[in-house]
Structure formats: C-alpha cells, structure tokens
Amino acid sequence: MKIHLIDIADDEDAVQKTHIYYLSVFNEFVEQSKEHLERSFTLAQRASYAGFGLILFAIIYSMVTGDKNTAWIAGIAGVVSQFLSATIFWLHSKTLDQVKDYSEKTFKSQQMVFQSMIEDKNVKED
C-alpha cells in the first residue's frame, strides 16, 4: 500500500498514515537486509571452507608426492581464498552494524512520532 503525501494532505490522520507508510518501507528494508546478510555470510563461509580445503590439499599433496610446486600453488590459492573470505566476513560485519544503527534511529523516530500523535490527541480532547 503506497500512500502519497499529496493524497493525504487534507486528511486529519495524515501523520498516522504517513508513519504507517514509512513503517512498511522500513520493514521491506529490514527483510532485504536480512536476505543480503544471510547470502553474504553463506558466501564468506563457503569461501573459507574452500580456502581451508585448498591448504589441506596442498599439505597432503606435498607430503604424499613430494611435488612442491603444485603444493605451493594450491597453498597460495588457499591463502588467497582465506583472505577473500575474511574480507567478506568483515564487510558482512560492517553491513550488520549499519543496519543495526539505521534500525535504532528509525525506532527512535517512530517513538517520537507516536509520542507526538498521543500528545496531539490529548490536546484535542482537552
């Protein structure tokens, strides 16, 4: 349900309807953020497992065959994968912090709007 400010300008419940609209937009943002955070965490986790697997492969391959060149290449690829997964985990953490900050600010603004709506109703009743 989209409410346009022009459509509700003459309505006495304009503030409430506008608040409901922004609350629905905020809920959509939260759902999108959750989905993004889950995907980024899964990607980082898989990259970490792949990097660890490559490092183990390099160690085992080196011990079994004695071929150091292939082991070095696999080991370096594993370390690079670990670095990439660490970067993705770091970005995931920063995104989570930003979503949390935005949510807290939005919650505070919602409280202020509700408080002003209650005060307006109390003033009208008096």
C-alpha positions as MATLAB code, in Angstrom:
seq = 'MKIHLIDIADDEDAVQKTHIYYLSVFNEFVEQSKEHLERSFTLAQRASYAGFGLILFAIIYSMVTGDKNTAWIAGIAGVVSQFLSATIFWLHSKTLDQVKDYSEKTFKSQQMVFQSMIEDKNVKED';
ca = [
       0.000    0.000    0.000;
       1.604    3.230   -1.123;
       0.365    6.463    0.329;
       1.330    9.664   -1.387;
       1.668   12.759    0.757;
      -0.352   14.813   -1.733;
      -3.318   12.422   -1.411;
      -3.408   12.689    2.372;
      -2.609   16.364    2.801;
      -6.200   17.183    3.721;
      -6.715   14.127    5.893;
      -6.641   14.577    9.674;
      -4.853   11.247   10.089;
      -2.139   12.242    7.620;
       0.668   11.831   10.113;
      -0.511    8.396   11.101;
      -0.921    7.222    7.503;
       2.461    8.629    6.549;
       4.001    6.888    9.525;
       2.378    3.594    8.517;
       3.742    4.005    5.003;
       7.284    4.655    6.229;
       6.981    1.738    8.626;
       6.110   -0.576    5.714;
       9.079    0.777    3.735;
      11.296    0.174    6.738;
      10.006   -3.393    7.055;
      10.872   -4.009    3.397;
      14.367   -2.639    4.069;
      14.800   -4.966    7.039;
      13.713   -8.003    5.007;
      16.083   -7.117    2.164;
      18.906   -6.558    4.636;
      18.304   -9.928    6.278;
      18.404  -11.668    2.918;
      21.592   -9.826    1.937;
      23.264  -10.605    5.256;
      22.384  -14.296    5.026;
      23.770  -14.508    1.494;
      26.983  -12.667    2.335;
      27.565  -14.845    5.394;
      26.982  -18.032    3.366;
      29.368  -16.809    0.665;
      32.071  -15.992    3.214;
      31.585  -19.321    4.913;
      31.895  -21.268    1.653;
      34.979  -19.304    0.615;
      36.534  -20.048    3.990;
      35.839  -23.770    3.650;
      37.258  -23.794    0.114;
      40.414  -21.992    1.231;
      40.918  -24.344    4.147;
      40.383  -27.308    1.840;
      42.990  -25.999   -0.596;
      45.503  -25.505    2.193;
      44.903  -29.046    3.472;
      45.174  -30.397   -0.071;
      48.480  -28.585   -0.535;
      49.901  -30.033    2.682;
      48.735  -33.577    1.989;
      49.754  -33.452   -1.686;
      53.191  -32.193   -0.739;
      53.664  -34.972    1.817;
      52.427  -37.756   -0.452;
      54.021  -36.846   -3.787;
      56.854  -34.574   -2.811;
      55.850  -32.172   -5.604;
      56.480  -28.796   -4.017;
      55.459  -26.608   -6.985;
      51.874  -27.877   -7.125;
      51.643  -27.760   -3.350;
      52.828  -24.139   -3.322;
      50.271  -23.129   -5.941;
      47.441  -24.855   -4.070;
      48.637  -23.403   -0.756;
      48.769  -19.869   -2.155;
      45.297  -20.315   -3.660;
      44.059  -21.449   -0.242;
      45.578  -18.438    1.493;
      44.067  -16.080   -1.097;
      40.676  -17.756   -0.582;
      41.019  -17.286    3.167;
      41.881  -13.621    2.658;
      38.833  -13.135    0.431;
      36.560  -14.865    2.923;
      37.960  -12.707    5.736;
      37.221   -9.600    3.652;
      33.666  -10.777    3.019;
      33.207  -11.509    6.755;
      34.473   -8.002    7.534;
      32.059   -6.457    5.020;
      29.277   -8.580    6.490;
      30.087   -7.244    9.940;
      30.092   -3.625    8.731;
      26.773   -4.106    6.941;
      25.283   -5.623   10.076;
      26.467   -2.639   12.128;
      24.952   -0.183    9.640;
      21.621   -1.999    9.579;
      21.593   -2.020   13.369;
      22.327    1.719   13.563;
      19.670    2.527   10.976;
      17.136    0.344   12.790;
      17.828    2.069   16.105;
      17.478    5.521   14.563;
      14.263    4.554   12.831;
      12.874    3.084   16.042;
      13.645    6.308   17.904;
      11.931    8.376   15.219;
       8.905    6.069   15.378;
       8.724    6.578   19.121;
       8.822   10.352   18.629;
       6.018   10.207   16.042;
       3.844    8.032   18.269;
       4.503   10.306   21.203;
       3.545   13.387   19.212;
       0.393   11.638   17.957;
      -0.612   10.797   21.524;
       0.102   14.355   22.663;
      -1.952   15.753   19.768;
      -4.898   13.539   20.702;
      -4.597   14.572   24.344;
      -4.548   18.257   23.373;
      -7.627   17.804   21.130;
      -9.506   16.020   23.932;
      -8.801   18.857   26.370;
];
